[in-house]
Amino acid sequence: MRADIATSTVDGNAAAGMLWDVFGADVTALIGVCGGCGAAAPMAEAIVELDETAAIVRCRGCTHTLITVLRDEHGARVVIGALRELMRV
Ligand SMILES: [Zn+2]
């Protein structure tokens, strides 16, 4: 385990750039519905654990991982976790 990798816990706004790389749009204003606890909240309000290669987006209600955004030399991709719905309201 490398101790020199800094992981910071921030909110969904901090993942906006990485999400933009995948979706080509700002999804932080969308409402995400958690499949773990059913909470519906703007993606901007989710808990994000961020390091230089990944952003783990967690539900603020139950801490289930909603999505994981990965960025490497091939680009960016999203691994869907407990996210059940994304809604534009
Ligand atoms: Zn939840």
PDB file of the backbone (N, CA, C, O) and the ligand in Angstrom, with CONECT records:
HET     ZN  A 101       1
ATOM      1  N   MET A   1       0.836  -1.187   0.000  1.00  0.00           N
ATOM      2  CA  MET A   1       0.000   0.000   0.000  1.00  0.00           C
ATOM      3  C   MET A   1       0.878   1.246   0.000  1.00  0.00           C
ATOM      4  O   MET A   1       1.766   1.419   0.835  1.00  0.00           O
ATOM      5  N   ARG A   2       0.591   2.093  -0.962  1.00  0.00           N
ATOM      6  CA  ARG A   2       1.375   3.311  -1.063  1.00  0.00           C
ATOM      7  C   ARG A   2       0.758   4.406  -0.222  1.00  0.00           C
ATOM      8  O   ARG A   2      -0.432   4.703  -0.328  1.00  0.00           O
ATOM      9  N   ALA A   3       1.580   4.994   0.608  1.00  0.00           N
ATOM     10  CA  ALA A   3       1.076   6.039   1.485  1.00  0.00           C
ATOM     11  C   ALA A   3       1.139   7.412   0.843  1.00  0.00           C
ATOM     12  O   ALA A   3       0.626   8.391   1.386  1.00  0.00           O
ATOM     13  N   ASP A   4       1.788   7.474  -0.343  1.00  0.00           N
ATOM     14  CA  ASP A   4       1.979   8.793  -0.936  1.00  0.00           C
ATOM     15  C   ASP A   4       0.840   9.199  -1.872  1.00  0.00           C
ATOM     16  O   ASP A   4       0.867  10.294  -2.434  1.00  0.00           O
ATOM     17  N   ILE A   5      -0.156   8.334  -2.044  1.00  0.00           N
ATOM     18  CA  ILE A   5      -1.306   8.702  -2.857  1.00  0.00           C
ATOM     19  C   ILE A   5      -2.323   9.409  -1.970  1.00  0.00           C
ATOM     20  O   ILE A   5      -2.849   8.842  -1.013  1.00  0.00           O
ATOM     21  N   ALA A   6      -2.572  10.625  -2.310  1.00  0.00           N
ATOM     22  CA  ALA A   6      -3.502  11.409  -1.507  1.00  0.00           C
ATOM     23  C   ALA A   6      -4.929  11.137  -1.967  1.00  0.00           C
ATOM     24  O   ALA A   6      -5.243  11.243  -3.153  1.00  0.00           O
ATOM     25  N   THR A   7      -5.766  10.794  -1.038  1.00  0.00           N
ATOM     26  CA  THR A   7      -7.180  10.658  -1.325  1.00  0.00           C
ATOM     27  C   THR A   7      -7.910  11.732  -0.538  1.00  0.00           C
ATOM     28  O   THR A   7      -7.728  11.871   0.671  1.00  0.00           O
ATOM     29  N   SER A   8      -8.726  12.477  -1.233  1.00  0.00           N
ATOM     30  CA  SER A   8      -9.482  13.495  -0.529  1.00  0.00           C
ATOM     31  C   SER A   8     -10.967  13.208  -0.675  1.00  0.00           C
ATOM     32  O   SER A   8     -11.411  12.682  -1.696  1.00  0.00           O
ATOM     33  N   THR A   9     -11.711  13.551   0.327  1.00  0.00           N
ATOM     34  CA  THR A   9     -13.152  13.369   0.300  1.00  0.00           C
ATOM     35  C   THR A   9     -13.798  14.727   0.103  1.00  0.00           C
ATOM     36  O   THR A   9     -13.640  15.643   0.910  1.00  0.00           O
ATOM     37  N   VAL A  10     -14.520  14.825  -0.980  1.00  0.00           N
ATOM     38  CA  VAL A  10     -15.108  16.097  -1.375  1.00  0.00           C
ATOM     39  C   VAL A  10     -16.559  15.857  -1.768  1.00  0.00           C
ATOM     40  O   VAL A  10     -17.119  14.809  -1.447  1.00  0.00           O
ATOM     41  N   ASP A  11     -17.177  16.812  -2.461  1.00  0.00           N
ATOM     42  CA  ASP A  11     -18.544  16.553  -2.917  1.00  0.00           C
ATOM     43  C   ASP A  11     -18.570  16.382  -4.432  1.00  0.00           C
ATOM     44  O   ASP A  11     -17.540  16.454  -5.102  1.00  0.00           O
ATOM     45  N   GLY A  12     -19.770  16.155  -4.952  1.00  0.00           N
ATOM     46  CA  GLY A  12     -19.907  15.783  -6.354  1.00  0.00           C
ATOM     47  C   GLY A  12     -19.397  16.819  -7.326  1.00  0.00           C
ATOM     48  O   GLY A  12     -19.035  16.482  -8.454  1.00  0.00           O
ATOM     49  N   ASN A  13     -19.360  18.067  -6.918  1.00  0.00           N
ATOM     50  CA  ASN A  13     -18.863  19.103  -7.817  1.00  0.00           C
ATOM     51  C   ASN A  13     -17.418  18.847  -8.215  1.00  0.00           C
ATOM     52  O   ASN A  13     -16.998  19.208  -9.314  1.00  0.00           O
ATOM     53  N   ALA A  14     -16.657  18.223  -7.319  1.00  0.00           N
ATOM     54  CA  ALA A  14     -15.249  17.974  -7.587  1.00  0.00           C
ATOM     55  C   ALA A  14     -15.056  16.931  -8.675  1.00  0.00           C
ATOM     56  O   ALA A  14     -13.991  16.878  -9.291  1.00  0.00           O
ATOM     57  N   ALA A  15     -16.063  16.100  -8.924  1.00  0.00           N
ATOM     58  CA  ALA A  15     -15.963  15.079  -9.959  1.00  0.00           C
ATOM     59  C   ALA A  15     -16.537  15.562 -11.283  1.00  0.00           C
ATOM     60  O   ALA A  15     -16.567  14.811 -12.258  1.00  0.00           O
ATOM     61  N   ALA A  16     -16.992  16.806 -11.325  1.00  0.00           N
ATOM     62  CA  ALA A  16     -17.678  17.321 -12.515  1.00  0.00           C
ATOM     63  C   ALA A  16     -16.812  17.208 -13.759  1.00  0.00           C
ATOM     64  O   ALA A  16     -17.303  16.848 -14.829  1.00  0.00           O
ATOM     65  N   GLY A  17     -15.521  17.517 -13.624  1.00  0.00           N
ATOM     66  CA  GLY A  17     -14.643  17.477 -14.788  1.00  0.00           C
ATOM     67  C   GLY A  17     -14.478  16.069 -15.330  1.00  0.00           C
ATOM     68  O   GLY A  17     -14.504  15.858 -16.543  1.00  0.00           O
ATOM     69  N   MET A  18     -14.306  15.094 -14.422  1.00  0.00           N
ATOM     70  CA  MET A  18     -14.141  13.706 -14.855  1.00  0.00           C
ATOM     71  C   MET A  18     -15.435  13.179 -15.458  1.00  0.00           C
ATOM     72  O   MET A  18     -15.410  12.421 -16.428  1.00  0.00           O
ATOM     73  N   LEU A  19     -16.565  13.580 -14.883  1.00  0.00           N
ATOM     74  CA  LEU A  19     -17.849  13.130 -15.422  1.00  0.00           C
ATOM     75  C   LEU A  19     -18.104  13.748 -16.793  1.00  0.00           C
ATOM     76  O   LEU A  19     -18.684  13.120 -17.679  1.00  0.00           O
ATOM     77  N   TRP A  20     -17.663  14.981 -16.945  1.00  0.00           N
ATOM     78  CA  TRP A  20     -17.802  15.649 -18.241  1.00  0.00           C
ATOM     79  C   TRP A  20     -17.029  14.877 -19.312  1.00  0.00           C
ATOM     80  O   TRP A  20     -17.494  14.748 -20.445  1.00  0.00           O
ATOM     81  N   ASP A  21     -15.856  14.368 -18.954  1.00  0.00           N
ATOM     82  CA  ASP A  21     -15.047  13.617 -19.908  1.00  0.00           C
ATOM     83  C   ASP A  21     -15.795  12.400 -20.434  1.00  0.00           C
ATOM     84  O   ASP A  21     -15.601  12.010 -21.586  1.00  0.00           O
ATOM     85  N   VAL A  22     -16.642  11.799 -19.614  1.00  0.00           N
ATOM     86  CA  VAL A  22     -17.355  10.590 -20.003  1.00  0.00           C
ATOM     87  C   VAL A  22     -18.677  10.924 -20.681  1.00  0.00           C
ATOM     88  O   VAL A  22     -18.979  10.410 -21.758  1.00  0.00           O
ATOM     89  N   PHE A  23     -19.456  11.782 -20.049  1.00  0.00           N
ATOM     90  CA  PHE A  23     -20.812  12.029 -20.528  1.00  0.00           C
ATOM     91  C   PHE A  23     -20.879  13.181 -21.541  1.00  0.00           C
ATOM     92  O   PHE A  23     -21.855  13.297 -22.281  1.00  0.00           O
ATOM     93  N   GLY A  24     -19.867  14.012 -21.574  1.00  0.00           N
ATOM     94  CA  GLY A  24     -19.907  15.163 -22.451  1.00  0.00           C
ATOM     95  C   GLY A  24     -20.902  16.204 -22.004  1.00  0.00           C
ATOM     96  O   GLY A  24     -21.365  17.020 -22.802  1.00  0.00           O
ATOM     97  N   ALA A  25     -21.224  16.177 -20.752  1.00  0.00           N
ATOM     98  CA  ALA A  25     -22.193  17.113 -20.200  1.00  0.00           C
ATOM     99  C   ALA A  25     -21.962  17.205 -18.698  1.00  0.00           C
ATOM    100  O   ALA A  25     -21.271  16.379 -18.103  1.00  0.00           O
ATOM    101  N   ASP A  26     -22.546  18.209 -18.117  1.00  0.00           N
ATOM    102  CA  ASP A  26     -22.469  18.359 -16.669  1.00  0.00           C
ATOM    103  C   ASP A  26     -23.613  17.562 -16.043  1.00  0.00           C
ATOM    104  O   ASP A  26     -24.782  17.926 -16.166  1.00  0.00           O
ATOM    105  N   VAL A  27     -23.255  16.480 -15.376  1.00  0.00           N
ATOM    106  CA  VAL A  27     -24.300  15.647 -14.780  1.00  0.00           C
ATOM    107  C   VAL A  27     -24.493  15.950 -13.292  1.00  0.00           C
ATOM    108  O   VAL A  27     -25.328  15.328 -12.636  1.00  0.00           O
ATOM    109  N   THR A  28     -23.731  16.893 -12.764  1.00  0.00           N
ATOM    110  CA  THR A  28     -23.844  17.141 -11.329  1.00  0.00           C
ATOM    111  C   THR A  28     -25.182  17.742 -10.951  1.00  0.00           C
ATOM    112  O   THR A  28     -25.603  17.659  -9.797  1.00  0.00           O
ATOM    113  N   ALA A  29     -25.862  18.357 -11.934  1.00  0.00           N
ATOM    114  CA  ALA A  29     -27.170  18.938 -11.640  1.00  0.00           C
ATOM    115  C   ALA A  29     -28.283  17.898 -11.726  1.00  0.00           C
ATOM    116  O   ALA A  29     -29.413  18.165 -11.315  1.00  0.00           O
ATOM    117  N   LEU A  30     -27.972  16.711 -12.257  1.00  0.00           N
ATOM    118  CA  LEU A  30     -28.991  15.671 -12.359  1.00  0.00           C
ATOM    119  C   LEU A  30     -29.243  15.048 -10.993  1.00  0.00           C
ATOM    120  O   LEU A  30     -28.375  15.043 -10.120  1.00  0.00           O
ATOM    121  N   ILE A  31     -30.458  14.521 -10.831  1.00  0.00           N
ATOM    122  CA  ILE A  31     -30.815  13.842  -9.592  1.00  0.00           C
ATOM    123  C   ILE A  31     -30.451  12.369  -9.734  1.00  0.00           C
ATOM    124  O   ILE A  31     -30.900  11.695 -10.661  1.00  0.00           O
ATOM    125  N   GLY A  32     -29.646  11.886  -8.820  1.00  0.00           N
ATOM    126  CA  GLY A  32     -29.306  10.475  -8.802  1.00  0.00           C
ATOM    127  C   GLY A  32     -30.128   9.757  -7.745  1.00  0.00           C
ATOM    128  O   GLY A  32     -30.287  10.243  -6.626  1.00  0.00           O
ATOM    129  N   VAL A  33     -30.649   8.587  -8.119  1.00  0.00           N
ATOM    130  CA  VAL A  33     -31.409   7.788  -7.165  1.00  0.00           C
ATOM    131  C   VAL A  33     -30.569   6.586  -6.766  1.00  0.00           C
ATOM    132  O   VAL A  33     -30.107   5.825  -7.616  1.00  0.00           O
ATOM    133  N   CYS A  34     -30.379   6.426  -5.473  1.00  0.00           N
ATOM    134  CA  CYS A  34     -29.562   5.346  -4.945  1.00  0.00           C
ATOM    135  C   CYS A  34     -30.354   4.048  -4.895  1.00  0.00           C
ATOM    136  O   CYS A  34     -31.471   4.016  -4.379  1.00  0.00           O
ATOM    137  N   GLY A  35     -29.773   2.978  -5.433  1.00  0.00           N
ATOM    138  CA  GLY A  35     -30.415   1.676  -5.373  1.00  0.00           C
ATOM    139  C   GLY A  35     -30.271   1.018  -4.013  1.00  0.00           C
ATOM    140  O   GLY A  35     -30.924   0.014  -3.732  1.00  0.00           O
ATOM    141  N   GLY A  36     -29.419   1.580  -3.169  1.00  0.00           N
ATOM    142  CA  GLY A  36     -29.228   1.011  -1.846  1.00  0.00           C
ATOM    143  C   GLY A  36     -30.301   1.452  -0.873  1.00  0.00           C
ATOM    144  O   GLY A  36     -30.909   0.629  -0.188  1.00  0.00           O
ATOM    145  N   CYS A  37     -30.534   2.766  -0.815  1.00  0.00           N
ATOM    146  CA  CYS A  37     -31.474   3.281   0.179  1.00  0.00           C
ATOM    147  C   CYS A  37     -32.629   4.056  -0.444  1.00  0.00           C
ATOM    148  O   CYS A  37     -33.550   4.467   0.262  1.00  0.00           O
ATOM    149  N   GLY A  38     -32.589   4.260  -1.765  1.00  0.00           N
ATOM    150  CA  GLY A  38     -33.679   4.952  -2.430  1.00  0.00           C
ATOM    151  C   GLY A  38     -33.613   6.463  -2.349  1.00  0.00           C
ATOM    152  O   GLY A  38     -34.521   7.145  -2.825  1.00  0.00           O
ATOM    153  N   ALA A  39     -32.563   7.001  -1.758  1.00  0.00           N
ATOM    154  CA  ALA A  39     -32.434   8.448  -1.656  1.00  0.00           C
ATOM    155  C   ALA A  39     -32.276   9.066  -3.037  1.00  0.00           C
ATOM    156  O   ALA A  39     -31.591   8.516  -3.899  1.00  0.00           O
ATOM    157  N   ALA A  40     -32.915  10.209  -3.240  1.00  0.00           N
ATOM    158  CA  ALA A  40     -32.777  10.958  -4.480  1.00  0.00           C
ATOM    159  C   ALA A  40     -32.152  12.300  -4.146  1.00  0.00           C
ATOM    160  O   ALA A  40     -32.688  13.051  -3.332  1.00  0.00           O
ATOM    161  N   ALA A  41     -31.016  12.607  -4.772  1.00  0.00           N
ATOM    162  CA  ALA A  41     -30.320  13.849  -4.477  1.00  0.00           C
ATOM    163  C   ALA A  41     -29.487  14.258  -5.675  1.00  0.00           C
ATOM    164  O   ALA A  41     -29.067  13.412  -6.464  1.00  0.00           O
ATOM    165  N   PRO A  42     -29.244  15.561  -5.816  1.00  0.00           N
ATOM    166  CA  PRO A  42     -28.365  16.000  -6.904  1.00  0.00           C
ATOM    167  C   PRO A  42     -27.000  15.330  -6.800  1.00  0.00           C
ATOM    168  O   PRO A  42     -26.456  15.171  -5.707  1.00  0.00           O
ATOM    169  N   MET A  43     -26.458  14.943  -7.940  1.00  0.00           N
ATOM    170  CA  MET A  43     -25.143  14.300  -7.944  1.00  0.00           C
ATOM    171  C   MET A  43     -24.084  15.207  -7.318  1.00  0.00           C
ATOM    172  O   MET A  43     -23.090  14.727  -6.773  1.00  0.00           O
ATOM    173  N   ALA A  44     -24.301  16.508  -7.401  1.00  0.00           N
ATOM    174  CA  ALA A  44     -23.355  17.455  -6.815  1.00  0.00           C
ATOM    175  C   ALA A  44     -23.245  17.296  -5.301  1.00  0.00           C
ATOM    176  O   ALA A  44     -22.251  17.702  -4.699  1.00  0.00           O
ATOM    177  N   GLU A  45     -24.273  16.702  -4.688  1.00  0.00           N
ATOM    178  CA  GLU A  45     -24.278  16.569  -3.232  1.00  0.00           C
ATOM    179  C   GLU A  45     -23.756  15.217  -2.758  1.00  0.00           C
ATOM    180  O   GLU A  45     -23.681  14.966  -1.556  1.00  0.00           O
ATOM    181  N   ALA A  46     -23.397  14.349  -3.697  1.00  0.00           N
ATOM    182  CA  ALA A  46     -22.874  13.051  -3.309  1.00  0.00           C
ATOM    183  C   ALA A  46     -21.490  13.210  -2.669  1.00  0.00           C
ATOM    184  O   ALA A  46     -20.816  14.224  -2.850  1.00  0.00           O
ATOM    185  N   ILE A  47     -21.092  12.192  -1.925  1.00  0.00           N
ATOM    186  CA  ILE A  47     -19.744  12.169  -1.353  1.00  0.00           C
ATOM    187  C   ILE A  47     -18.801  11.596  -2.403  1.00  0.00           C
ATOM    188  O   ILE A  47     -19.082  10.553  -2.993  1.00  0.00           O
ATOM    189  N   VAL A  48     -17.694  12.270  -2.632  1.00  0.00           N
ATOM    190  CA  VAL A  48     -16.737  11.807  -3.629  1.00  0.00           C
ATOM    191  C   VAL A  48     -15.377  11.611  -2.976  1.00  0.00           C
ATOM    192  O   VAL A  48     -14.833  12.515  -2.341  1.00  0.00           O
ATOM    193  N   GLU A  49     -14.842  10.401  -3.149  1.00  0.00           N
ATOM    194  CA  GLU A  49     -13.463  10.135  -2.741  1.00  0.00           C
ATOM    195  C   GLU A  49     -12.614  10.224  -3.993  1.00  0.00           C
ATOM    196  O   GLU A  49     -12.789   9.452  -4.936  1.00  0.00           O
ATOM    197  N   LEU A  50     -11.699  11.171  -3.989  1.00  0.00           N
ATOM    198  CA  LEU A  50     -10.995  11.546  -5.208  1.00  0.00           C
ATOM    199  C   LEU A  50      -9.501  11.314  -5.056  1.00  0.00           C
ATOM    200  O   LEU A  50      -8.894  11.731  -4.069  1.00  0.00           O
ATOM    201  N   ASP A  51      -8.905  10.637  -6.057  1.00  0.00           N
ATOM    202  CA  ASP A  51      -7.450  10.674  -6.174  1.00  0.00           C
ATOM    203  C   ASP A  51      -7.117  10.951  -7.631  1.00  0.00           C
ATOM    204  O   ASP A  51      -7.999  11.346  -8.394  1.00  0.00           O
ATOM    205  N   GLU A  52      -5.862  10.755  -8.040  1.00  0.00           N
ATOM    206  CA  GLU A  52      -5.512  11.228  -9.377  1.00  0.00           C
ATOM    207  C   GLU A  52      -6.065  10.358 -10.494  1.00  0.00           C
ATOM    208  O   GLU A  52      -6.101  10.804 -11.641  1.00  0.00           O
ATOM    209  N   THR A  53      -6.497   9.143 -10.208  1.00  0.00           N
ATOM    210  CA  THR A  53      -6.987   8.276 -11.278  1.00  0.00           C
ATOM    211  C   THR A  53      -8.457   7.906 -11.148  1.00  0.00           C
ATOM    212  O   THR A  53      -9.040   7.389 -12.101  1.00  0.00           O
ATOM    213  N   ALA A  54      -9.064   8.153 -10.011  1.00  0.00           N
ATOM    214  CA  ALA A  54     -10.436   7.699  -9.826  1.00  0.00           C
ATOM    215  C   ALA A  54     -11.222   8.641  -8.934  1.00  0.00           C
ATOM    216  O   ALA A  54     -10.678   9.313  -8.058  1.00  0.00           O
ATOM    217  N   ALA A  55     -12.512   8.665  -9.187  1.00  0.00           N
ATOM    218  CA  ALA A  55     -13.436   9.368  -8.306  1.00  0.00           C
ATOM    219  C   ALA A  55     -14.526   8.367  -7.928  1.00  0.00           C
ATOM    220  O   ALA A  55     -15.269   7.896  -8.789  1.00  0.00           O
ATOM    221  N   ILE A  56     -14.615   8.048  -6.656  1.00  0.00           N
ATOM    222  CA  ILE A  56     -15.635   7.134  -6.167  1.00  0.00           C
ATOM    223  C   ILE A  56     -16.772   7.987  -5.620  1.00  0.00           C
ATOM    224  O   ILE A  56     -16.602   8.722  -4.647  1.00  0.00           O
ATOM    225  N   VAL A  57     -17.934   7.878  -6.262  1.00  0.00           N
ATOM    226  CA  VAL A  57     -19.079   8.716  -5.902  1.00  0.00           C
ATOM    227  C   VAL A  57     -20.016   7.897  -5.029  1.00  0.00           C
ATOM    228  O   VAL A  57     -20.559   6.883  -5.467  1.00  0.00           O
ATOM    229  N   ARG A  58     -20.200   8.338  -3.797  1.00  0.00           N
ATOM    230  CA  ARG A  58     -20.992   7.576  -2.839  1.00  0.00           C
ATOM    231  C   ARG A  58     -22.275   8.312  -2.461  1.00  0.00           C
ATOM    232  O   ARG A  58     -22.338   9.542  -2.465  1.00  0.00           O
ATOM    233  N   CYS A  59     -23.296   7.516  -2.132  1.00  0.00           N
ATOM    234  CA  CYS A  59     -24.549   8.056  -1.628  1.00  0.00           C
ATOM    235  C   CYS A  59     -24.311   8.706  -0.256  1.00  0.00           C
ATOM    236  O   CYS A  59     -23.671   8.127   0.621  1.00  0.00           O
ATOM    237  N   ARG A  60     -24.839   9.913  -0.100  1.00  0.00           N
ATOM    238  CA  ARG A  60     -24.672  10.585   1.185  1.00  0.00           C
ATOM    239  C   ARG A  60     -25.532   9.923   2.271  1.00  0.00           C
ATOM    240  O   ARG A  60     -25.255  10.067   3.462  1.00  0.00           O
ATOM    241  N   GLY A  61     -26.565   9.203   1.853  1.00  0.00           N
ATOM    242  CA  GLY A  61     -27.458   8.583   2.825  1.00  0.00           C
ATOM    243  C   GLY A  61     -26.922   7.276   3.389  1.00  0.00           C
ATOM    244  O   GLY A  61     -26.939   7.071   4.602  1.00  0.00           O
ATOM    245  N   CYS A  62     -26.443   6.384   2.511  1.00  0.00           N
ATOM    246  CA  CYS A  62     -26.079   5.034   2.977  1.00  0.00           C
ATOM    247  C   CYS A  62     -24.629   4.666   2.631  1.00  0.00           C
ATOM    248  O   CYS A  62     -24.182   3.572   2.976  1.00  0.00           O
ATOM    249  N   THR A  63     -23.900   5.540   1.970  1.00  0.00           N
ATOM    250  CA  THR A  63     -22.496   5.379   1.571  1.00  0.00           C
ATOM    251  C   THR A  63     -22.260   4.276   0.528  1.00  0.00           C
ATOM    252  O   THR A  63     -21.108   3.947   0.245  1.00  0.00           O
ATOM    253  N   HIS A  64     -23.326   3.700  -0.049  1.00  0.00           N
ATOM    254  CA  HIS A  64     -23.113   2.796  -1.174  1.00  0.00           C
ATOM    255  C   HIS A  64     -22.406   3.554  -2.298  1.00  0.00           C
ATOM    256  O   HIS A  64     -22.612   4.756  -2.468  1.00  0.00           O
ATOM    257  N   THR A  65     -21.576   2.850  -3.059  1.00  0.00           N
ATOM    258  CA  THR A  65     -20.925   3.464  -4.212  1.00  0.00           C
ATOM    259  C   THR A  65     -21.927   3.566  -5.355  1.00  0.00           C
ATOM    260  O   THR A  65     -22.419   2.553  -5.852  1.00  0.00           O
ATOM    261  N   LEU A  66     -22.226   4.794  -5.767  1.00  0.00           N
ATOM    262  CA  LEU A  66     -23.172   5.010  -6.864  1.00  0.00           C
ATOM    263  C   LEU A  66     -22.496   4.740  -8.210  1.00  0.00           C
ATOM    264  O   LEU A  66     -22.977   3.940  -9.013  1.00  0.00           O
ATOM    265  N   ILE A  67     -21.394   5.411  -8.435  1.00  0.00           N
ATOM    266  CA  ILE A  67     -20.604   5.204  -9.638  1.00  0.00           C
ATOM    267  C   ILE A  67     -19.132   5.402  -9.283  1.00  0.00           C
ATOM    268  O   ILE A  67     -18.798   6.068  -8.303  1.00  0.00           O
ATOM    269  N   THR A  68     -18.267   4.814 -10.093  1.00  0.00           N
ATOM    270  CA  THR A  68     -16.840   5.065  -9.988  1.00  0.00           C
ATOM    271  C   THR A  68     -16.365   5.575 -11.340  1.00  0.00           C
ATOM    272  O   THR A  68     -16.595   4.938 -12.367  1.00  0.00           O
ATOM    273  N   VAL A  69     -15.709   6.716 -11.337  1.00  0.00           N
ATOM    274  CA  VAL A  69     -15.164   7.279 -12.562  1.00  0.00           C
ATOM    275  C   VAL A  69     -13.671   6.985 -12.578  1.00  0.00           C
ATOM    276  O   VAL A  69     -12.945   7.344 -11.652  1.00  0.00           O
ATOM    277  N   LEU A  70     -13.224   6.327 -13.640  1.00  0.00           N
ATOM    278  CA  LEU A  70     -11.820   5.957 -13.761  1.00  0.00           C
ATOM    279  C   LEU A  70     -11.203   6.702 -14.931  1.00  0.00           C
ATOM    280  O   LEU A  70     -11.818   6.835 -15.989  1.00  0.00           O
ATOM    281  N   ARG A  71     -10.007   7.178 -14.740  1.00  0.00           N
ATOM    282  CA  ARG A  71      -9.319   7.879 -15.824  1.00  0.00           C
ATOM    283  C   ARG A  71      -7.920   7.295 -15.960  1.00  0.00           C
ATOM    284  O   ARG A  71      -7.154   7.245 -14.998  1.00  0.00           O
ATOM    285  N   ASP A  72      -7.603   6.857 -17.171  1.00  0.00           N
ATOM    286  CA  ASP A  72      -6.257   6.347 -17.429  1.00  0.00           C
ATOM    287  C   ASP A  72      -5.818   6.825 -18.803  1.00  0.00           C
ATOM    288  O   ASP A  72      -6.411   7.744 -19.366  1.00  0.00           O
ATOM    289  N   GLU A  73      -4.762   6.190 -19.349  1.00  0.00           N
ATOM    290  CA  GLU A  73      -4.230   6.680 -20.621  1.00  0.00           C
ATOM    291  C   GLU A  73      -5.188   6.467 -21.781  1.00  0.00           C
ATOM    292  O   GLU A  73      -5.014   7.071 -22.840  1.00  0.00           O
ATOM    293  N   HIS A  74      -6.201   5.616 -21.602  1.00  0.00           N
ATOM    294  CA  HIS A  74      -7.166   5.360 -22.664  1.00  0.00           C
ATOM    295  C   HIS A  74      -8.353   6.322 -22.616  1.00  0.00           C
ATOM    296  O   HIS A  74      -9.181   6.340 -23.526  1.00  0.00           O
ATOM    297  N   GLY A  75      -8.429   7.102 -21.572  1.00  0.00           N
ATOM    298  CA  GLY A  75      -9.548   8.030 -21.453  1.00  0.00           C
ATOM    299  C   GLY A  75     -10.251   7.832 -20.127  1.00  0.00           C
ATOM    300  O   GLY A  75      -9.668   7.359 -19.152  1.00  0.00           O
ATOM    301  N   ALA A  76     -11.509   8.204 -20.117  1.00  0.00           N
ATOM    302  CA  ALA A  76     -12.284   8.116 -18.887  1.00  0.00           C
ATOM    303  C   ALA A  76     -13.449   7.157 -19.083  1.00  0.00           C
ATOM    304  O   ALA A  76     -13.995   7.042 -20.181  1.00  0.00           O
ATOM    305  N   ARG A  77     -13.819   6.479 -18.021  1.00  0.00           N
ATOM    306  CA  ARG A  77     -14.991   5.593 -18.087  1.00  0.00           C
ATOM    307  C   ARG A  77     -15.674   5.581 -16.737  1.00  0.00           C
ATOM    308  O   ARG A  77     -15.089   5.932 -15.712  1.00  0.00           O
ATOM    309  N   VAL A  78     -16.923   5.167 -16.765  1.00  0.00           N
ATOM    310  CA  VAL A  78     -17.717   5.116 -15.548  1.00  0.00           C
ATOM    311  C   VAL A  78     -18.129   3.678 -15.296  1.00  0.00           C
ATOM    312  O   VAL A  78     -18.638   3.003 -16.190  1.00  0.00           O
ATOM    313  N   VAL A  79     -17.908   3.214 -14.080  1.00  0.00           N
ATOM    314  CA  VAL A  79     -18.396   1.907 -13.650  1.00  0.00           C
ATOM    315  C   VAL A  79     -19.631   2.167 -12.800  1.00  0.00           C
ATOM    316  O   VAL A  79     -19.564   2.856 -11.781  1.00  0.00           O
ATOM    317  N   ILE A  80     -20.754   1.610 -13.229  1.00  0.00           N
ATOM    318  CA  ILE A  80     -22.005   1.861 -12.531  1.00  0.00           C
ATOM    319  C   ILE A  80     -22.093   0.961 -11.300  1.00  0.00           C
ATOM    320  O   ILE A  80     -21.879  -0.248 -11.381  1.00  0.00           O
ATOM    321  N   GLY A  81     -22.407   1.565 -10.177  1.00  0.00           N
ATOM    322  CA  GLY A  81     -22.568   0.800  -8.951  1.00  0.00           C
ATOM    323  C   GLY A  81     -24.030   0.761  -8.543  1.00  0.00           C
ATOM    324  O   GLY A  81     -24.864   0.183  -9.240  1.00  0.00           O
ATOM    325  N   ALA A  82     -24.335   1.378  -7.413  1.00  0.00           N
ATOM    326  CA  ALA A  82     -25.693   1.322  -6.869  1.00  0.00           C
ATOM    327  C   ALA A  82     -26.615   2.369  -7.481  1.00  0.00           C
ATOM    328  O   ALA A  82     -27.782   2.466  -7.102  1.00  0.00           O
ATOM    329  N   LEU A  83     -26.098   3.154  -8.429  1.00  0.00           N
ATOM    330  CA  LEU A  83     -26.948   4.185  -9.042  1.00  0.00           C
ATOM    331  C   LEU A  83     -28.096   3.535  -9.803  1.00  0.00           C
ATOM    332  O   LEU A  83     -27.870   2.755 -10.728  1.00  0.00           O
ATOM    333  N   ARG A  84     -29.329   3.854  -9.414  1.00  0.00           N
ATOM    334  CA  ARG A  84     -30.489   3.238 -10.046  1.00  0.00           C
ATOM    335  C   ARG A  84     -31.046   4.111 -11.154  1.00  0.00           C
ATOM    336  O   ARG A  84     -31.440   3.603 -12.204  1.00  0.00           O
ATOM    337  N   GLU A  85     -31.083   5.412 -10.938  1.00  0.00           N
ATOM    338  CA  GLU A  85     -31.632   6.322 -11.932  1.00  0.00           C
ATOM    339  C   GLU A  85     -30.863   7.624 -11.930  1.00  0.00           C
ATOM    340  O   GLU A  85     -30.328   8.058 -10.910  1.00  0.00           O
ATOM    341  N   LEU A  86     -30.823   8.236 -13.101  1.00  0.00           N
ATOM    342  CA  LEU A  86     -30.363   9.623 -13.221  1.00  0.00           C
ATOM    343  C   LEU A  86     -31.523  10.388 -13.839  1.00  0.00           C
ATOM    344  O   LEU A  86     -32.039  10.005 -14.889  1.00  0.00           O
ATOM    345  N   MET A  87     -31.925  11.455 -13.194  1.00  0.00           N
ATOM    346  CA  MET A  87     -33.099  12.184 -13.669  1.00  0.00           C
ATOM    347  C   MET A  87     -32.762  13.655 -13.872  1.00  0.00           C
ATOM    348  O   MET A  87     -32.045  14.264 -13.078  1.00  0.00           O
ATOM    349  N   ARG A  88     -33.294  14.207 -14.952  1.00  0.00           N
ATOM    350  CA  ARG A  88     -33.239  15.654 -15.126  1.00  0.00           C
ATOM    351  C   ARG A  88     -34.592  16.194 -14.703  1.00  0.00           C
ATOM    352  O   ARG A  88     -35.631  15.756 -15.198  1.00  0.00           O
ATOM    353  N   VAL A  89     -34.572  17.141 -13.792  1.00  0.00           N
ATOM    354  CA  VAL A  89     -35.853  17.680 -13.294  1.00  0.00           C
ATOM    355  C   VAL A  89     -35.977  19.156 -13.649  1.00  0.00           C
ATOM    356  O   VAL A  89     -36.980  19.789 -13.318  1.00  0.00           O
TER     357      VAL A  89
HETATM  358 ZN    ZN A 101     -28.135   5.315  -0.586  1.00  0.00          ZN2+
END
